[in-house]
């Protein structure tokens, strides 16, 4: 599946690109994308009236961290995502990032987390080119948890910016610090970012103009809402009734299948 194939339906306000890792191994442990870091923004953006394209560094089926699958249990929006046929189509047939030639059709880009991101986002020259273009155009750029490592693909984007990292203390609390290929916090400091971390597992989002960072998966919902708020500020004419929710909050979550309105 390629980018243009996801553009067939009319959109209400615009399009948002979510970029995920394609890496399933980090050091000695199985990893991948962290499911809530994809699912919660995906649902929030769709419910906010935006079309969403799910891309990954290599394209195709996105590997999911087994621990992230466990963490998603009990999260209503993660269940909505998993129960939706069109969302699953994107998850298993994601757009190769190389096929995204420009960000001109996107209102925002979000880099999703998961330890796999540490292995393939920073080294992606194409991601760096897209983020540089997005920054130059004034596009909203957001990064969540380890997805923040993708910003290091264009280090000048971090210089002098207020941001929150997945700090060393956070990774240590999850038992990962000593086995990761690099310290994201230290690399961000080297790039000149102004870091304002909070304690492990605290919901924390920082916005510096059009650049937004969420410290961890616990920040996924808040980061998604801040992205929507930022877009509404930049394009006030788009503040209109949002598209129908994927599943109205008063409804129970159905068995896995098609969800009308996604």
KOLRO-432895 format. One record per residue: x, y, z of N, C-alpha, C in turn; residue number from 1; residue in one letter. Coordinates in nm, 2 decimals. Last residue first. Example, Ala and Ser with C-alpha at 12.3 -4.5 7.8 and 13.67 -1.06 7.14 Angstrom:
# KOLRO-432895
{{1.28 -0.22 0.71} {1.37 -0.11 0.71} {1.29 0.00 0.79} 2 'S'}
{{1.32 -0.57 0.78} {1.23 -0.45 0.78} {1.32 -0.33 0.78} 1 'A'}
# end
This chain:
# KOLRO-432895
{{-1.47 0.55 1.08} {-1.32 0.56 1.09} {-1.26 0.60 0.96} 262 'X'}
{{-1.74 0.50 1.04} {-1.70 0.64 1.06} {-1.55 0.65 1.07} 261 'X'}
{{-1.79 0.19 1.19} {-1.85 0.29 1.10} {-1.79 0.43 1.14} 260 'X'}
{{-1.56 -0.05 1.21} {-1.62 0.06 1.30} {-1.67 0.17 1.20} 259 'X'}
{{-1.54 -0.40 1.16} {-1.55 -0.26 1.10} {-1.62 -0.17 1.19} 258 'X'}
{{-1.40 -0.58 1.43} {-1.46 -0.57 1.30} {-1.46 -0.43 1.25} 257 'X'}
{{-1.44 -0.74 1.74} {-1.34 -0.69 1.64} {-1.41 -0.69 1.50} 256 'X'}
{{-1.73 -0.63 1.91} {-1.64 -0.73 1.87} {-1.56 -0.68 1.76} 255 'X'}
{{-1.75 -0.29 2.05} {-1.80 -0.41 1.98} {-1.69 -0.52 1.96} 254 'X'}
{{-1.78 -0.13 2.35} {-1.68 -0.16 2.24} {-1.73 -0.29 2.18} 253 'X'}
{{-2.08 0.06 2.40} {-1.98 -0.04 2.44} {-1.90 -0.08 2.32} 252 'X'}
{{-2.14 0.41 2.39} {-2.15 0.28 2.33} {-2.05 0.18 2.39} 251 'X'}
{{-2.09 0.66 2.47} {-2.19 0.59 2.54} {-2.21 0.45 2.49} 250 'X'}
{{-1.90 0.76 2.30} {-1.85 0.72 2.43} {-1.96 0.65 2.51} 249 'X'}
{{-1.91 0.63 1.97} {-1.96 0.73 2.07} {-1.93 0.67 2.21} 248 'X'}
{{-1.63 0.56 1.79} {-1.73 0.49 1.87} {-1.78 0.59 1.97} 247 'X'}
{{-1.53 0.77 1.64} {-1.52 0.63 1.59} {-1.62 0.55 1.66} 246 'X'}
{{-1.74 1.06 1.62} {-1.64 0.98 1.69} {-1.64 0.83 1.63} 245 'X'}
{{-1.77 1.26 1.32} {-1.84 1.17 1.42} {-1.73 1.08 1.48} 244 'X'}
{{-1.56 1.54 1.32} {-1.62 1.43 1.26} {-1.68 1.34 1.36} 243 'X'}
{{-1.65 1.84 1.50} {-1.56 1.73 1.46} {-1.63 1.62 1.39} 242 'X'}
{{-1.76 2.15 1.40} {-1.79 2.03 1.46} {-1.70 1.92 1.41} 241 'X'}
{{-1.46 2.36 1.37} {-1.60 2.32 1.33} {-1.63 2.20 1.40} 240 'X'}
{{-1.21 2.53 1.29} {-1.27 2.49 1.42} {-1.42 2.48 1.39} 239 'X'}
{{-1.08 2.62 1.08} {-1.11 2.48 1.07} {-1.19 2.44 1.20} 238 'X'}
{{-1.01 2.88 1.11} {-1.13 2.86 1.03} {-1.17 2.71 1.03} 237 'X'}
{{-0.77 2.87 1.26} {-0.90 2.89 1.33} {-1.02 2.86 1.25} 236 'X'}
{{-0.51 2.73 1.24} {-0.61 2.74 1.13} {-0.75 2.75 1.20} 235 'X'}
{{-0.36 2.75 1.47} {-0.30 2.79 1.35} {-0.40 2.81 1.23} 234 'X'}
{{-0.54 2.65 1.66} {-0.48 2.78 1.67} {-0.43 2.84 1.54} 233 'X'}
{{-0.57 2.39 1.57} {-0.69 2.48 1.57} {-0.64 2.62 1.58} 232 'X'}
{{-0.31 2.29 1.61} {-0.37 2.30 1.47} {-0.48 2.39 1.47} 231 'X'}
{{-0.31 2.29 1.89} {-0.21 2.37 1.81} {-0.26 2.39 1.67} 230 'X'}
{{-0.51 2.10 1.94} {-0.52 2.24 1.99} {-0.43 2.34 1.91} 229 'X'}
{{-0.39 1.87 1.84} {-0.52 1.92 1.78} {-0.54 2.07 1.82} 228 'X'}
{{-0.17 1.85 2.01} {-0.15 1.87 1.86} {-0.28 1.93 1.80} 227 'X'}
{{-0.30 1.82 2.25} {-0.22 1.94 2.23} {-0.19 1.96 2.08} 226 'X'}
{{-0.41 1.56 2.21} {-0.50 1.68 2.23} {-0.42 1.81 2.21} 225 'X'}
{{-0.17 1.41 2.20} {-0.26 1.42 2.09} {-0.35 1.54 2.09} 224 'X'}
{{-0.07 1.46 2.46} {0.01 1.51 2.34} {-0.08 1.52 2.22} 223 'X'}
{{-0.26 1.32 2.61} {-0.24 1.46 2.63} {-0.17 1.52 2.51} 222 'X'}
{{-0.22 1.05 2.52} {-0.35 1.12 2.50} {-0.34 1.27 2.51} 221 'X'}
{{0.05 1.01 2.59} {0.00 0.99 2.45} {-0.13 1.07 2.43} 220 'X'}
{{0.18 1.00 2.83} {0.15 1.13 2.78} {0.08 1.13 2.64} 219 'X'}
{{0.25 0.74 2.88} {0.14 0.80 2.96} {0.10 0.93 2.92} 218 'X'}
{{0.47 0.71 2.72} {0.34 0.66 2.67} {0.22 0.71 2.75} 217 'X'}
{{0.65 1.02 2.76} {0.63 0.87 2.77} {0.49 0.84 2.72} 216 'X'}
{{0.67 1.29 2.71} {0.78 1.22 2.77} {0.77 1.07 2.76} 215 'X'}
{{0.62 1.46 2.40} {0.55 1.39 2.52} {0.65 1.29 2.58} 214 'X'}
{{0.66 1.77 2.24} {0.71 1.64 2.28} {0.64 1.59 2.40} 213 'X'}
{{0.62 1.98 1.96} {0.56 1.92 2.08} {0.63 1.79 2.11} 212 'X'}
{{0.67 2.27 1.78} {0.73 2.15 1.82} {0.68 2.10 1.95} 211 'X'}
{{0.58 2.52 1.73} {0.51 2.41 1.66} {0.57 2.28 1.68} 210 'X'}
{{0.65 2.65 2.04} {0.60 2.69 1.91} {0.53 2.57 1.84} 209 'X'}
{{0.69 2.39 2.23} {0.77 2.51 2.19} {0.74 2.55 2.05} 208 'X'}
{{0.53 2.21 2.48} {0.52 2.27 2.34} {0.61 2.39 2.33} 207 'X'}
{{0.54 1.91 2.65} {0.60 2.04 2.63} {0.58 2.09 2.49} 206 'X'}
{{0.39 1.69 2.88} {0.40 1.74 2.74} {0.45 1.88 2.74} 205 'X'}
{{0.35 1.42 3.08} {0.43 1.54 3.07} {0.44 1.58 2.92} 204 'X'}
{{0.27 1.19 3.33} {0.22 1.25 3.20} {0.28 1.39 3.19} 203 'X'}
{{0.52 0.99 3.47} {0.44 1.11 3.48} {0.40 1.16 3.34} 202 'X'}
{{0.70 0.79 3.44} {0.56 0.75 3.42} {0.47 0.87 3.45} 201 'X'}
{{0.95 0.95 3.63} {0.91 0.83 3.55} {0.76 0.81 3.55} 200 'X'}
{{0.93 1.31 3.65} {0.95 1.18 3.70} {0.90 1.07 3.61} 199 'X'}
{{1.02 1.52 3.37} {0.96 1.50 3.50} {0.99 1.35 3.54} 198 'X'}
{{1.26 1.74 3.19} {1.19 1.61 3.22} {1.12 1.62 3.36} 197 'X'}
{{1.34 1.95 3.00} {1.26 1.97 3.12} {1.18 1.84 3.15} 196 'X'}
{{1.61 2.07 2.81} {1.53 1.96 2.86} {1.47 1.99 2.99} 195 'X'}
{{1.68 2.22 2.53} {1.66 2.26 2.67} {1.56 2.16 2.73} 194 'X'}
{{1.92 2.08 2.30} {1.79 2.09 2.35} {1.79 2.14 2.49} 193 'X'}
{{2.18 2.03 2.19} {2.14 2.17 2.23} {2.00 2.19 2.27} 192 'X'}
{{2.27 1.78 2.14} {2.21 1.86 2.02} {2.17 2.00 2.06} 191 'X'}
{{2.33 1.70 2.39} {2.44 1.73 2.30} {2.39 1.81 2.18} 190 'X'}
{{2.07 1.65 2.48} {2.15 1.76 2.54} {2.27 1.80 2.45} 189 'X'}
{{2.01 1.43 2.33} {1.93 1.55 2.31} {2.01 1.67 2.37} 188 'X'}
{{2.19 1.24 2.43} {2.20 1.28 2.29} {2.12 1.41 2.26} 187 'X'}
{{2.09 1.21 2.69} {2.22 1.27 2.67} {2.24 1.32 2.52} 186 'X'}
{{1.83 1.10 2.63} {1.85 1.22 2.71} {1.98 1.29 2.68} 185 'X'}
{{1.90 0.86 2.51} {1.83 0.96 2.43} {1.84 1.10 2.50} 184 'X'}
{{2.18 0.68 2.51} {2.09 0.75 2.60} {2.03 0.87 2.52} 183 'X'}
{{2.19 0.38 2.30} {2.24 0.51 2.34} {2.14 0.58 2.44} 182 'X'}
{{2.11 0.12 2.30} {2.22 0.15 2.22} {2.27 0.29 2.25} 181 'X'}
{{2.03 -0.02 2.63} {1.99 0.06 2.51} {2.12 0.10 2.43} 180 'X'}
{{2.08 -0.14 2.87} {2.09 -0.22 2.75} {2.06 -0.15 2.62} 179 'X'}
{{2.05 0.03 3.08} {2.18 -0.03 3.06} {2.20 -0.11 2.94} 178 'X'}
{{1.77 0.11 3.07} {1.88 0.20 3.05} {2.01 0.14 3.01} 177 'X'}
{{1.56 -0.06 3.13} {1.61 -0.06 2.99} {1.74 0.02 2.98} 176 'X'}
{{1.39 -0.07 3.35} {1.49 -0.17 3.33} {1.56 -0.18 3.20} 175 'X'}
{{1.22 0.13 3.40} {1.17 0.03 3.31} {1.27 -0.08 3.29} 174 'X'}
{{1.38 0.31 3.52} {1.27 0.26 3.60} {1.20 0.15 3.53} 173 'X'}
{{1.56 0.38 3.32} {1.61 0.30 3.43} {1.49 0.24 3.51} 172 'X'}
{{1.40 0.55 3.17} {1.44 0.42 3.11} {1.49 0.32 3.22} 171 'X'}
{{1.37 0.76 3.36} {1.25 0.69 3.31} {1.29 0.55 3.25} 170 'X'}
{{1.63 0.84 3.39} {1.56 0.79 3.51} {1.44 0.71 3.46} 169 'X'}
{{1.69 0.94 3.14} {1.76 0.82 3.19} {1.69 0.76 3.30} 168 'X'}
{{1.38 1.04 2.98} {1.50 1.06 3.05} {1.57 0.92 3.09} 167 'X'}
{{1.26 1.12 2.70} {1.25 0.99 2.78} {1.38 0.99 2.85} 166 'X'}
{{1.24 1.48 2.74} {1.30 1.36 2.69} {1.24 1.23 2.76} 165 'X'}
{{1.08 1.77 2.64} {1.09 1.67 2.74} {1.14 1.54 2.68} 164 'X'}
{{1.21 2.10 2.55} {1.15 1.97 2.52} {1.15 1.88 2.64} 163 'X'}
{{1.27 2.40 2.39} {1.23 2.34 2.52} {1.16 2.21 2.48} 162 'X'}
{{1.55 2.45 2.18} {1.41 2.42 2.19} {1.38 2.36 2.33} 161 'X'}
{{1.82 2.48 2.11} {1.75 2.59 2.18} {1.60 2.57 2.20} 160 'X'}
{{1.80 2.24 1.86} {1.89 2.34 1.92} {1.81 2.46 1.98} 159 'X'}
{{1.65 2.06 1.72} {1.65 2.05 1.87} {1.71 2.17 1.93} 158 'X'}
{{1.71 2.08 1.46} {1.57 2.11 1.50} {1.56 2.12 1.65} 157 'X'}
{{1.96 2.00 1.42} {1.94 2.14 1.43} {1.80 2.18 1.47} 156 'X'}
{{1.94 1.72 1.38} {1.97 1.77 1.51} {1.95 1.92 1.53} 155 'X'}
{{1.76 1.52 1.24} {1.79 1.65 1.20} {1.82 1.73 1.32} 154 'X'}
{{1.74 1.29 1.38} {1.78 1.27 1.23} {1.80 1.41 1.17} 153 'X'}
{{1.64 1.35 1.62} {1.79 1.35 1.61} {1.83 1.33 1.46} 152 'X'}
{{1.38 1.30 1.60} {1.42 1.44 1.59} {1.57 1.45 1.57} 151 'X'}
{{1.36 1.03 1.67} {1.36 1.07 1.53} {1.39 1.21 1.50} 150 'X'}
{{1.35 1.02 1.94} {1.48 1.00 1.88} {1.48 1.03 1.73} 149 'X'}
{{1.09 1.04 2.00} {1.16 1.17 2.01} {1.30 1.15 1.94} 148 'X'}
{{1.00 0.79 2.02} {0.99 0.85 1.89} {1.06 0.98 1.89} 147 'X'}
{{1.01 0.73 2.29} {1.13 0.70 2.21} {1.12 0.75 2.07} 146 'X'}
{{0.76 0.97 2.35} {0.85 0.87 2.41} {0.97 0.85 2.32} 145 'X'}
{{0.67 1.14 2.05} {0.62 1.07 2.18} {0.72 0.97 2.22} 144 'X'}
{{0.65 1.45 1.88} {0.72 1.32 1.91} {0.69 1.27 2.04} 143 'X'}
{{0.53 1.66 1.62} {0.52 1.61 1.76} {0.59 1.47 1.77} 142 'X'}
{{0.50 1.95 1.44} {0.58 1.83 1.46} {0.57 1.78 1.60} 141 'X'}
{{0.32 2.14 1.22} {0.33 2.09 1.35} {0.40 1.96 1.36} 140 'X'}
{{0.49 2.34 0.98} {0.41 2.23 1.01} {0.42 2.19 1.16} 139 'X'}
{{0.65 2.54 0.88} {0.57 2.57 1.00} {0.47 2.46 1.03} 138 'X'}
{{0.82 2.48 0.68} {0.69 2.51 0.64} {0.60 2.56 0.76} 137 'X'}
{{1.05 2.40 0.82} {1.06 2.52 0.74} {0.92 2.57 0.70} 136 'X'}
{{0.95 2.16 0.94} {0.99 2.28 1.03} {0.99 2.41 0.94} 135 'X'}
{{0.92 2.01 0.71} {0.80 2.04 0.80} {0.83 2.16 0.89} 134 'X'}
{{1.18 1.99 0.62} {1.08 2.05 0.54} {0.96 2.09 0.62} 133 'X'}
{{1.28 1.84 0.84} {1.34 1.98 0.81} {1.24 2.05 0.72} 132 'X'}
{{1.13 1.61 0.82} {1.12 1.69 0.94} {1.17 1.83 0.91} 131 'X'}
{{1.23 1.51 0.57} {1.08 1.54 0.59} {1.06 1.64 0.71} 130 'X'}
{{1.50 1.47 0.63} {1.46 1.56 0.52} {1.31 1.61 0.54} 129 'X'}
{{1.48 1.28 0.84} {1.54 1.41 0.86} {1.50 1.51 0.76} 128 'X'}
{{1.37 1.07 0.69} {1.30 1.13 0.80} {1.35 1.26 0.83} 127 'X'}
{{1.59 1.02 0.53} {1.47 1.06 0.47} {1.38 1.13 0.57} 126 'X'}
{{1.78 0.92 0.70} {1.81 1.05 0.63} {1.68 1.11 0.58} 125 'X'}
{{1.76 0.76 1.00} {1.69 0.78 0.87} {1.71 0.92 0.81} 124 'X'}
{{1.88 0.73 1.24} {1.96 0.71 1.13} {1.89 0.73 0.99} 123 'X'}
{{1.67 0.77 1.42} {1.77 0.87 1.42} {1.86 0.86 1.29} 122 'X'}
{{1.51 0.53 1.37} {1.46 0.67 1.34} {1.58 0.77 1.33} 121 'X'}
{{1.62 0.28 1.45} {1.61 0.31 1.30} {1.56 0.46 1.27} 120 'X'}
{{1.65 0.25 1.72} {1.74 0.18 1.63} {1.73 0.22 1.49} 119 'X'}
{{1.46 0.38 1.86} {1.60 0.42 1.89} {1.69 0.36 1.79} 118 'X'}
{{1.23 0.25 1.79} {1.25 0.38 1.73} {1.40 0.42 1.75} 117 'X'}
{{1.21 0.03 1.96} {1.26 0.01 1.82} {1.29 0.14 1.75} 116 'X'}
{{1.08 0.12 2.18} {1.23 0.11 2.18} {1.29 0.08 2.04} 115 'X'}
{{0.83 0.36 2.13} {0.87 0.22 2.13} {1.02 0.21 2.11} 114 'X'}
{{0.63 0.62 1.97} {0.74 0.56 2.05} {0.75 0.41 2.04} 113 'X'}
{{0.59 0.82 1.66} {0.54 0.73 1.77} {0.66 0.66 1.84} 112 'X'}
{{0.58 1.14 1.56} {0.67 1.02 1.57} {0.63 0.94 1.69} 111 'X'}
{{0.35 1.31 1.36} {0.38 1.26 1.49} {0.47 1.14 1.48} 110 'X'}
{{0.29 1.60 1.18} {0.36 1.47 1.18} {0.38 1.43 1.33} 109 'X'}
{{0.03 1.79 1.02} {0.11 1.76 1.13} {0.18 1.62 1.11} 108 'X'}
{{-0.09 1.83 0.78} {-0.10 1.94 0.87} {0.00 1.92 0.99} 107 'X'}
{{0.03 1.73 0.46} {0.01 1.70 0.60} {0.00 1.83 0.68} 106 'X'}
{{0.12 1.78 0.20} {-0.02 1.75 0.22} {-0.06 1.72 0.36} 105 'X'}
{{0.39 1.83 0.23} {0.30 1.94 0.19} {0.15 1.91 0.21} 104 'X'}
{{0.59 1.67 0.28} {0.49 1.68 0.38} {0.39 1.79 0.35} 103 'X'}
{{0.70 1.43 0.03} {0.69 1.57 0.08} {0.58 1.57 0.19} 102 'X'}
{{0.70 1.16 -0.03} {0.80 1.25 -0.09} {0.81 1.39 -0.03} 101 'X'}
{{0.68 0.87 0.10} {0.63 1.01 0.14} {0.73 1.11 0.09} 100 'X'}
{{0.82 0.65 0.05} {0.72 0.69 -0.05} {0.65 0.82 -0.02} 99 'X'}
{{0.98 0.61 0.27} {1.04 0.66 0.15} {0.94 0.70 0.04} 98 'X'}
{{0.81 0.50 0.45} {0.84 0.64 0.47} {0.90 0.70 0.34} 97 'X'}
{{0.56 0.29 0.33} {0.70 0.31 0.35} {0.73 0.46 0.36} 96 'X'}
{{0.26 0.26 0.52} {0.32 0.32 0.40} {0.47 0.33 0.43} 95 'X'}
{{0.16 -0.07 0.64} {0.19 0.08 0.66} {0.27 0.13 0.54} 94 'X'}
{{-0.01 -0.29 0.68} {0.04 -0.25 0.55} {0.07 -0.10 0.55} 93 'X'}
{{-0.09 -0.32 0.94} {-0.02 -0.44 0.87} {0.03 -0.41 0.73} 92 'X'}
{{-0.20 -0.08 0.99} {-0.10 -0.13 1.08} {-0.02 -0.24 1.01} 91 'X'}
{{-0.40 -0.05 0.79} {-0.29 0.04 0.79} {-0.17 -0.02 0.88} 90 'X'}
{{-0.57 -0.26 0.87} {-0.51 -0.26 0.74} {-0.39 -0.17 0.73} 89 'X'}
{{-0.65 -0.17 1.12} {-0.56 -0.29 1.11} {-0.50 -0.30 0.97} 88 'X'}
{{-0.81 0.04 1.04} {-0.69 0.07 1.12} {-0.59 -0.05 1.11} 87 'X'}
{{-1.01 -0.10 0.91} {-0.93 -0.01 0.83} {-0.80 0.03 0.91} 86 'X'}
{{-1.12 -0.25 1.13} {-1.06 -0.32 1.01} {-0.97 -0.22 0.94} 85 'X'}
{{-1.09 -0.21 1.47} {-1.12 -0.14 1.35} {-1.05 -0.20 1.23} 84 'X'}
{{-1.00 -0.30 1.71} {-1.13 -0.35 1.66} {-1.17 -0.29 1.53} 83 'X'}
{{-0.78 -0.15 1.77} {-0.76 -0.29 1.74} {-0.89 -0.35 1.68} 82 'X'}
{{-0.90 0.10 1.83} {-0.81 0.09 1.72} {-0.79 -0.06 1.68} 81 'X'}
{{-1.05 0.03 2.06} {-1.12 0.08 1.94} {-1.03 0.07 1.81} 80 'X'}
{{-0.84 -0.04 2.23} {-0.94 -0.14 2.19} {-1.01 -0.10 2.06} 79 'X'}
{{-0.73 0.21 2.26} {-0.65 0.11 2.20} {-0.74 -0.01 2.15} 78 'X'}
{{-0.94 0.34 2.39} {-0.90 0.38 2.25} {-0.81 0.28 2.18} 77 'X'}
{{-0.94 0.21 2.64} {-1.06 0.20 2.55} {-1.02 0.24 2.40} 76 'X'}
{{-0.73 -0.01 2.78} {-0.73 0.13 2.72} {-0.84 0.13 2.61} 75 'X'}
{{-0.72 -0.27 2.84} {-0.79 -0.19 2.93} {-0.80 -0.04 2.88} 74 'X'}
{{-0.40 -0.32 2.71} {-0.52 -0.38 2.76} {-0.59 -0.29 2.86} 73 'X'}
{{-0.16 -0.20 2.65} {-0.28 -0.15 2.58} {-0.41 -0.21 2.64} 72 'X'}
{{0.03 -0.35 2.78} {0.00 -0.21 2.83} {-0.13 -0.16 2.77} 71 'X'}
{{0.05 -0.57 2.61} {0.00 -0.58 2.75} {-0.05 -0.45 2.80} 70 'X'}
{{0.17 -0.44 2.40} {0.04 -0.51 2.38} {-0.03 -0.53 2.51} 69 'X'}
{{0.41 -0.37 2.51} {0.31 -0.26 2.47} {0.17 -0.32 2.44} 68 'X'}
{{0.53 -0.61 2.53} {0.50 -0.54 2.65} {0.39 -0.43 2.62} 67 'X'}
{{0.58 -0.67 2.26} {0.49 -0.75 2.34} {0.45 -0.68 2.47} 66 'X'}
{{0.58 -0.41 2.02} {0.65 -0.46 2.14} {0.55 -0.54 2.22} 65 'X'}
{{0.52 -0.49 1.69} {0.47 -0.43 1.81} {0.54 -0.49 1.93} 64 'X'}
{{0.60 -0.39 1.36} {0.63 -0.48 1.47} {0.58 -0.41 1.60} 63 'X'}
{{0.39 -0.33 1.09} {0.46 -0.27 1.20} {0.48 -0.36 1.31} 62 'X'}
{{0.42 -0.44 0.76} {0.36 -0.47 0.89} {0.45 -0.41 1.00} 61 'X'}
{{0.51 -0.17 0.54} {0.46 -0.30 0.57} {0.41 -0.32 0.71} 60 'X'}
{{0.81 0.04 0.59} {0.68 0.01 0.54} {0.64 -0.14 0.57} 59 'X'}
{{1.04 0.13 0.72} {1.05 0.03 0.60} {0.92 0.00 0.53} 58 'X'}
{{0.93 0.32 0.89} {1.06 0.34 0.83} {1.07 0.25 0.70} 57 'X'}
{{0.58 0.38 0.83} {0.69 0.32 0.91} {0.82 0.34 0.83} 56 'X'}
{{0.26 0.55 0.87} {0.38 0.51 0.79} {0.48 0.45 0.89} 55 'X'}
{{-0.07 0.61 0.84} {0.03 0.54 0.92} {0.14 0.49 0.84} 54 'X'}
{{-0.26 0.90 0.81} {-0.18 0.80 0.74} {-0.07 0.74 0.83} 53 'X'}
{{-0.58 1.02 0.87} {-0.45 0.98 0.93} {-0.38 0.87 0.84} 52 'X'}
{{-0.78 1.31 0.86} {-0.74 1.18 0.80} {-0.61 1.15 0.86} 51 'X'}
{{-0.95 1.46 1.14} {-0.84 1.45 1.05} {-0.83 1.31 0.99} 50 'X'}
{{-1.13 1.50 1.34} {-1.17 1.54 1.21} {-1.06 1.53 1.11} 49 'X'}
{{-1.09 1.39 1.59} {-1.08 1.54 1.58} {-1.10 1.59 1.44} 48 'X'}
{{-1.10 1.12 1.55} {-1.22 1.18 1.61} {-1.21 1.34 1.61} 47 'X'}
{{-0.84 1.10 1.43} {-0.96 1.07 1.35} {-1.09 1.13 1.42} 46 'X'}
{{-0.69 1.17 1.66} {-0.69 1.25 1.53} {-0.81 1.23 1.45} 45 'X'}
{{-0.75 0.97 1.84} {-0.78 1.11 1.87} {-0.78 1.20 1.75} 44 'X'}
{{-0.67 0.74 1.70} {-0.81 0.75 1.73} {-0.84 0.90 1.76} 43 'X'}
{{-0.39 0.80 1.69} {-0.47 0.76 1.57} {-0.61 0.79 1.59} 42 'X'}
{{-0.31 0.83 1.96} {-0.31 0.94 1.87} {-0.39 0.92 1.74} 41 'X'}
{{-0.36 0.55 2.04} {-0.43 0.66 2.10} {-0.42 0.79 2.02} 40 'X'}
{{-0.20 0.39 1.87} {-0.34 0.38 1.87} {-0.41 0.50 1.93} 39 'X'}
{{0.07 0.45 1.91} {0.01 0.46 1.78} {-0.14 0.47 1.79} 38 'X'}
{{0.11 0.42 2.17} {0.17 0.54 2.12} {0.12 0.56 1.97} 37 'X'}
{{0.01 0.16 2.23} {-0.07 0.28 2.27} {-0.02 0.41 2.21} 36 'X'}
{{0.22 0.00 2.12} {0.09 0.01 2.06} {0.01 0.13 2.10} 35 'X'}
{{0.53 0.08 2.03} {0.45 0.07 2.15} {0.31 0.10 2.11} 34 'X'}
{{0.72 -0.11 1.79} {0.64 0.01 1.83} {0.56 -0.02 1.96} 33 'X'}
{{0.98 -0.31 1.93} {0.90 -0.26 1.82} {0.84 -0.13 1.85} 32 'X'}
{{1.14 -0.59 2.07} {1.08 -0.46 2.09} {0.99 -0.43 1.96} 31 'X'}
{{1.33 -0.83 2.25} {1.23 -0.80 2.14} {1.16 -0.67 2.17} 30 'X'}
{{1.67 -0.76 2.34} {1.53 -0.79 2.37} {1.44 -0.76 2.25} 29 'X'}
{{1.94 -0.69 2.32} {1.91 -0.83 2.34} {1.76 -0.86 2.36} 28 'X'}
{{1.91 -0.42 2.11} {2.01 -0.49 2.20} {1.97 -0.64 2.20} 27 'X'}
{{1.60 -0.46 1.98} {1.69 -0.36 2.03} {1.78 -0.43 2.13} 26 'X'}
{{1.39 -0.55 1.71} {1.49 -0.59 1.80} {1.57 -0.47 1.85} 25 'X'}
{{1.22 -0.45 1.52} {1.17 -0.55 1.61} {1.26 -0.59 1.72} 24 'X'}
{{1.17 -0.16 1.34} {1.26 -0.24 1.41} {1.20 -0.33 1.52} 23 'X'}
{{1.03 0.04 1.23} {1.01 -0.09 1.17} {1.10 -0.19 1.23} 22 'X'}
{{0.85 0.31 1.40} {0.96 0.22 1.38} {0.93 0.10 1.30} 21 'X'}
{{0.62 0.54 1.25} {0.65 0.44 1.34} {0.79 0.37 1.31} 20 'X'}
{{0.44 0.84 1.21} {0.56 0.76 1.17} {0.60 0.67 1.28} 19 'X'}
{{0.15 0.97 1.09} {0.21 0.91 1.21} {0.32 0.82 1.16} 18 'X'}
{{0.03 1.27 0.96} {0.12 1.15 0.93} {0.17 1.10 1.06} 17 'X'}
{{-0.29 1.40 0.89} {-0.18 1.39 0.98} {-0.10 1.26 0.95} 16 'X'}
{{-0.48 1.63 0.70} {-0.42 1.50 0.72} {-0.31 1.50 0.81} 15 'X'}
{{-0.80 1.81 0.74} {-0.66 1.79 0.68} {-0.62 1.65 0.71} 14 'X'}
{{-1.07 1.82 0.80} {-0.98 1.93 0.83} {-0.85 1.92 0.77} 13 'X'}
{{-1.21 1.61 0.66} {-1.28 1.73 0.72} {-1.19 1.85 0.74} 12 'X'}
{{-1.17 1.45 0.34} {-1.13 1.48 0.48} {-1.20 1.60 0.53} 11 'X'}
{{-1.28 1.19 0.13} {-1.28 1.33 0.16} {-1.24 1.35 0.31} 10 'X'}
{{-1.07 0.91 0.04} {-1.19 0.96 0.11} {-1.17 1.11 0.14} 9 'X'}
{{-0.81 0.86 -0.07} {-0.93 0.86 -0.15} {-1.05 0.92 -0.09} 8 'X'}
{{-0.57 0.83 0.04} {-0.61 0.97 0.03} {-0.75 0.97 -0.05} 7 'X'}
{{-0.43 0.60 0.04} {-0.50 0.63 0.17} {-0.57 0.77 0.16} 6 'X'}
{{-0.29 0.58 -0.19} {-0.41 0.49 -0.17} {-0.49 0.52 -0.05} 5 'X'}
{{-0.07 0.74 -0.17} {-0.18 0.79 -0.24} {-0.31 0.71 -0.22} 4 'X'}
{{0.12 0.57 -0.02} {0.06 0.69 0.04} {-0.07 0.73 -0.03} 3 'X'}
{{0.05 0.22 -0.08} {0.13 0.35 -0.09} {0.05 0.46 -0.04} 2 'X'}
{{0.09 -0.12 0.00} {0.00 0.00 0.00} {0.09 0.12 0.00} 1 'X'}
# end
